[in-house]
Amino acid sequence: MSGYAAVRGRYGRQTASGTAVWAKDYLRRAALADFGCAIIAVFAAVQLRFGDHVKVTYVALSLALPLLWLGAIGLAGGYDVRFIGTGSDEFRKILNAGVGLTAAVAIFSYVVNVELSRGYVLIALPSVTVCDLFARYAIRKRLHRWRDAGRCLLSVVVVGHEAAVTNLITVRPDLGASSVVELIALARKNPGKVTYGSQGNGSTPHLNGELFKTMAHIDIVHVPYRGTGPAMNDLIAGQVDMMFHDEARIGGAIVVNADGKNGEIALLVVER
């Protein structure tokens, strides 16, 4: 579910410190794919350009190119967690790495006065760039399948002014879902039975609910009210299971359950 970040109501249990485990796994797979694409590219360049008659210079360059490719991607920001899993920036970083490494090789050969085969360079560097774009796309599609299943979501603590933390989800504490992953799983096990309230048809919370429903591939039922107050009252009373909010003030449903004790709450931040 790209574009969403999961948040837990008990801040002590889970925070946004460090890099998420799924993000580290994604970057590890990406690095392995990058390295593999570089090996394929240099092997193809050597075979197509030289066959079995390879000079020592190109053997050394072929051995170094996979490491140089990883370094170029790193310098271009291709391993920055901010750009993985969504948008076109991740692919743009790969293109920038390809252009940058090509320029670096050309400048290096000029400075040290080493003539490199244009055929080798024109096969190896464009090939590794194109191959890596397809590899990153495949990894991205796998991440999207994981997110559709409610996995690989970012855990954060929402801090800021009201305008910065709008569009949240609250659920009644006794629903049995203390995280977004559990909420999605619950909805999938009970299609058409989980309900969400809003202040009326066509309102922003209603549209957010339909967006969440579509992206999570779940069947939840909309219950419209005439205003936020009646909807919140029914949420606290357990008449509806959850609500989508377009403002930060979401009342006692966050910290108070029907027994007046602190309860867990699952929040979802809809990124603008």
C-alpha positions in Angstrom: 0.0 0.0 0.0 2.2 2.8 -1.2 1.3 6.2 0.1 0.3 5.0 3.6 2.2 4.8 6.8 1.2 2.7 9.8 1.1 4.1 13.3 0.5 2.5 16.6 -1.3 4.2 19.4 1.1 3.1 22.1 4.3 5.0 21.3 6.4 2.8 23.6 5.8 -0.3 21.6 6.9 0.9 18.2 8.5 4.0 17.0 10.0 5.3 13.8 13.7 5.0 14.9 16.1 3.6 12.5 15.4 1.9 9.2 12.5 -0.6 9.0 13.3 -4.3 8.6 11.5 -4.5 5.3 13.4 -1.4 4.0 16.7 -3.0 4.9 15.6 -6.2 3.1 14.5 -4.2 0.1 17.8 -2.4 -0.1 19.7 -5.7 0.3 17.8 -7.3 -2.6 18.3 -4.1 -4.7 22.1 -4.2 -4.1 22.3 -7.9 -5.0 20.3 -7.1 -8.2 22.5 -4.2 -9.0 25.6 -6.3 -8.6 24.1 -9.1 -10.6 23.1 -6.8 -13.5 26.7 -5.4 -13.6 28.2 -8.9 -13.9 25.8 -9.8 -16.7 26.6 -6.5 -18.5 30.3 -6.9 -18.4 30.2 -10.5 -19.4 28.0 -9.6 -22.4 30.3 -6.7 -23.3 33.4 -8.9 -23.2 31.9 -11.7 -25.2 30.4 -9.5 -27.8 33.4 -7.2 -28.2 36.4 -9.5 -27.7 35.3 -13.1 -27.6 38.1 -15.3 -26.2 40.8 -12.7 -26.8 40.5 -10.4 -23.9 43.3 -8.0 -22.8 44.4 -7.6 -19.2 43.0 -4.1 -19.2 39.5 -5.2 -19.9 39.7 -8.1 -17.4 40.6 -5.6 -14.7 37.9 -3.2 -15.8 35.3 -6.0 -15.9 36.2 -7.1 -12.4 36.0 -3.5 -11.1 32.9 -2.5 -12.9 30.3 -4.2 -10.6 31.8 -2.5 -7.6 32.0 0.8 -9.4 28.3 0.4 -10.4 27.3 -0.1 -6.7 29.3 3.0 -5.8 27.7 5.1 -8.6 24.3 4.1 -7.4 25.1 4.9 -3.9 26.5 8.4 -4.9 23.3 9.0 -7.0 21.1 8.2 -4.0 19.8 4.9 -5.2 20.0 3.4 -1.7 18.1 6.2 0.0 15.1 4.7 1.9 13.1 7.9 1.1 12.9 7.0 -2.6 12.2 3.2 -2.5 8.8 1.7 -3.1 7.0 4.7 -4.6 7.3 7.3 -7.3 9.8 7.5 -10.1 12.8 8.9 -8.1 14.3 5.4 -7.5 14.4 4.8 -11.3 15.8 8.3 -11.9 18.6 7.5 -9.5 19.6 4.5 -11.6 19.6 6.5 -14.8 21.8 9.2 -13.1 24.2 6.5 -11.9 24.5 5.2 -15.5 25.2 8.6 -16.9 27.6 9.5 -14.1 29.6 6.3 -14.4 29.8 6.6 -18.1 31.2 10.1 -17.7 33.6 9.0 -15.0 35.0 6.2 -17.2 35.4 8.6 -20.1 37.2 11.2 -17.9 39.4 8.6 -16.3 40.5 7.1 -19.6 41.3 10.6 -20.9 43.3 11.6 -17.8 45.4 8.4 -17.7 45.7 8.3 -21.5 44.2 4.9 -21.8 42.2 4.2 -24.9 39.1 2.0 -24.1 37.1 0.2 -26.7 34.0 2.2 -27.5 32.2 -1.0 -28.3 32.9 -2.4 -24.8 31.9 0.8 -23.1 28.7 1.3 -25.2 27.7 -2.3 -24.5 28.6 -2.6 -20.8 27.3 0.7 -19.3 24.0 1.1 -21.2 23.3 -2.6 -20.6 23.8 -2.5 -16.9 21.6 0.6 -16.7 18.7 -1.0 -18.6 19.1 -4.3 -16.9 19.0 -2.7 -13.5 15.9 -0.6 -14.3 14.0 -3.8 -15.1 15.4 -5.5 -11.9 14.4 -2.6 -9.7 10.9 -2.6 -11.4 10.6 -6.3 -10.5 11.6 -5.7 -6.9 9.2 -2.8 -6.7 6.3 -5.0 -7.9 7.1 -7.6 -5.3 7.1 -4.8 -2.6 3.7 -3.7 -3.9 2.3 -7.3 -3.5 3.6 -7.3 0.0 2.0 -4.0 0.8 -1.3 -5.3 -0.7 -1.1 -8.0 1.9 -0.7 -5.5 4.6 3.1 -5.9 5.1 6.1 -3.6 4.6 4.5 -0.5 6.1 6.4 2.3 7.8 5.9 2.7 11.6 5.9 6.4 12.6 4.8 8.7 15.4 2.6 11.5 14.2 4.0 14.8 15.5 3.1 18.3 14.3 0.4 20.9 13.9 -3.1 19.9 13.0 -2.7 20.6 9.3 0.3 18.3 9.2 -1.3 15.3 10.8 -4.7 15.2 9.2 -6.3 12.2 7.5 -6.1 9.5 10.3 -8.0 6.3 11.1 -9.3 5.4 14.5 -10.7 2.0 15.5 -12.6 1.0 18.5 -10.1 -0.6 21.0 -12.1 -3.9 21.3 -12.1 -4.5 17.5 -9.2 -6.9 17.8 -6.9 -5.0 15.5 -4.0 -3.1 17.1 -2.2 -2.3 13.9 -3.0 -1.6 10.2 -1.8 -5.1 9.3 -4.2 -6.7 11.7 -7.0 -4.3 10.6 -6.5 -5.4 6.9 -6.4 -9.1 7.9 -9.5 -8.7 10.0 -11.4 -7.0 7.1 -10.3 -9.7 4.7 -11.5 -12.5 7.0 -14.8 -10.7 7.4 -15.7 -9.2 4.1 -18.7 -6.8 4.3 -18.8 -6.9 8.1 -16.3 -4.3 9.2 -17.9 -0.8 9.2 -16.5 2.7 9.1 -18.4 5.9 9.8 -18.1 9.4 8.4 -19.9 12.7 8.7 -21.7 12.1 5.4 -21.6 10.8 1.8 -19.0 12.6 -0.3 -17.1 13.9 2.7 -13.3 13.7 2.8 -13.3 10.9 5.4 -15.7 8.9 3.2 -13.4 9.3 0.2 -10.4 8.4 2.3 -12.2 5.3 3.4 -13.0 4.3 -0.2 -9.4 4.9 -1.2 -8.1 2.7 1.7 -10.7 0.1 0.7 -9.5 0.0 -2.9 -5.7 0.0 -2.1 -6.0 -2.6 0.6 -8.4 -4.8 -1.5 -10.9 -5.2 1.3 -14.7 -4.9 1.6 -15.7 -2.5 4.3 -19.1 -0.9 4.7 -19.6 2.9 4.9 -22.0 4.2 7.5 -22.8 7.9 6.9 -23.8 10.2 9.7 -24.9 13.8 9.9 -21.8 15.3 11.3 -18.6 14.1 13.1 -20.1 14.2 16.6 -22.7 11.4 16.1 -20.2 9.3 14.3 -17.7 9.6 17.1 -20.3 8.8 19.7 -21.1 5.6 17.8 -17.4 4.7 17.4 -16.8 5.0 21.1 -20.0 3.1 21.8 -18.9 0.3 19.4 -21.7 0.8 16.9 -19.1 1.3 14.1 -15.7 -0.3 13.9 -13.6 2.6 12.7 -13.5 6.2 11.3 -11.4 8.2 8.9 -10.7 11.7 10.0 -9.7 14.9 8.0 -8.5 16.7 11.1 -6.2 16.0 14.0 -8.8 16.4 16.8 -10.3 12.9 17.0 -11.5 13.0 20.6 -11.6 10.4 23.3 -11.6 7.5 20.9 -7.8 7.6 20.9 -7.1 7.1 24.6 -10.4 6.0 26.1 -12.4 2.9 25.5 -15.8 1.9 26.8 -14.4 1.1 30.2 -12.6 4.4 30.5 -9.1 2.8 30.4 -6.3 3.5 28.0 -6.7 1.3 24.9 -4.8 0.6 21.8 -5.6 2.5 18.6 -4.5 1.9 15.1 -3.8 5.0 13.0 -3.2 5.4 9.4 -1.5 8.6 7.9 -2.6 9.3 4.4 0.4 11.0 2.8 -0.3 14.0 0.6 
